[in-house]
Amino acid sequence: MLSDLDELILSCEDPRSRLYIEEAVKCYKAGAYRSSVVACWIAVAFDLVDKIRELSASGDKEAQVEIARFETIQKTHNLPGALAFEKELPLMAKDKFELISPIEYLDIVRLVEDRNRCAHPSHVSDNQVFSASAELARLHIFNSVNSILSRPASQGKVALARVLSDVDSKFFPSNLEDVVTLFEAGPLKRPRESLYNNLLKVFVKTAFGGEESAKFNKCVLALAAIKIIHPNLWERFFEDCVRQTVERMRTEEEICGAVIIVARLAKLGLWNALPKAEQLRILTFIQNAPQKLFIDLDWFFLLDALPPELIAAAEKRIRFATFDELDKVDWLVTPSAVLDRLITIYSTSRSFAEANTYGRTIRQVMQEVGPSYKQANEIVRMASANDQIKHSNELASVLRALESVEGGRVAVEQLMVDHGLNINL
């Protein structure tokens, strides 16, 4: 069902575009359907020229050439040149300036053909003249507004370049609300699907490309903004875009980088957009993470609202980490799983030297990760059972570090009594 004509007029934000199409609508309402089709083409032609003029003013070289040609035709009253320019407009809009898509181009060609039938004596048969129907006039009005009159001047390569230039600019906003405002003031207010999809591909590819932090953060803001502005287009294109990007990553280095990006973009729904097979591949890789990825596993505990299966995979890798791996990492946040693994390693101490080394590391970790009562109980239990730990110099300091558990020193001393551990704190 076609849209209401008055609403169609209002969808043209440019006052000139509204003025152009109003005449076609008035003719339609008066029952002058032939005149409506003719006025509709005139509106499209004027609007296309105005859009090319805007591109010319913004620095587009091809647009400047065409506008200079158009102005010369006007000044010299070159009627054949004017007819040729008008005839070339649809193809020019499609190929040179990408203002319309190939399918929309066919709609405009049909409009030109029907305009010629309506503007000149045309016969359907020997005794019947061509008569435009109400449906035909209304269809052309709808297609003209939807494809051209309601759209901003830049939609193809020019629009893509403009948005990317805004993102690359040092004046690009640093908060999401301002980015949405910026994008809504440009080509992304009413983008064609091709423009939206191309931008989505560029932002996702850049995010996965290992760019510096500042550029990555800009891409995340841009992705979040276009998701807010056009959620329907996001739902339509995002999943395929992400799938194609991640599926191409096969080397260990590529996957290491991709895993972290998947985690950092999880808030945009990236994880849920991946096929189950890709999710399984990533989870398995995390569970067997090489050193290059292991040193970055703190991302899985820094980010909010991360899918639990990603956190579980990271914790599983930590449970099999060696002491050297845990001792060398410099994470911004230390998960409780690290303390669990260190306690397990501590229990295997085979000498006083090992017990002291493991104990010092555990004590340092407990300054960042407050031990739980269960962890405190396990440390006291194994200290009682392992003579290398029980008689090590570091044990007293480790036990004092446990006093941060609920109940404090009293709770620790009670655990020592329970496990028969006699150490002077």
Secondary structure, 3 states (H helix, E strand, C coil): CCCCHHHHHHCCCCHHHHHHHHHHHHHHHCCCHHHHHHHHHHHHHHHHHHHHHHHHHCCCHHHHHHHHHHHHHHHCCCHHHHHHHHHHHHHHHHHHCCCCCHHHHHHHHHHHHHHHHHHCCCEEECCEECCCCHHHHHHHHHHHHHHHHCCCCCCCHHHHHHHHHHHHCCCCCCCHHHHHHHHHCCHHHCCCHHHHHHHHHHHHHHHCCCCCHHHHHHHHHHHHHHHHHCHHHHHHHHHHHHHHHHHCCCCHHHHHHHHHHHHHCHHHCHHHHCCHHHHHHHHHHHHCCCHHHHCCCCHHHHCCCCCHHHHHHHHHHHHCCCHHHHHHCCCCCCCHHHHHHHHHHHCCCCCHHHHHHHHHHHHHHHHHCCCCHHHHHHHHHHHHHCHHHHCCCCHHHHHHHHHHCCCHHHHHHHHHHHCCCCCCC
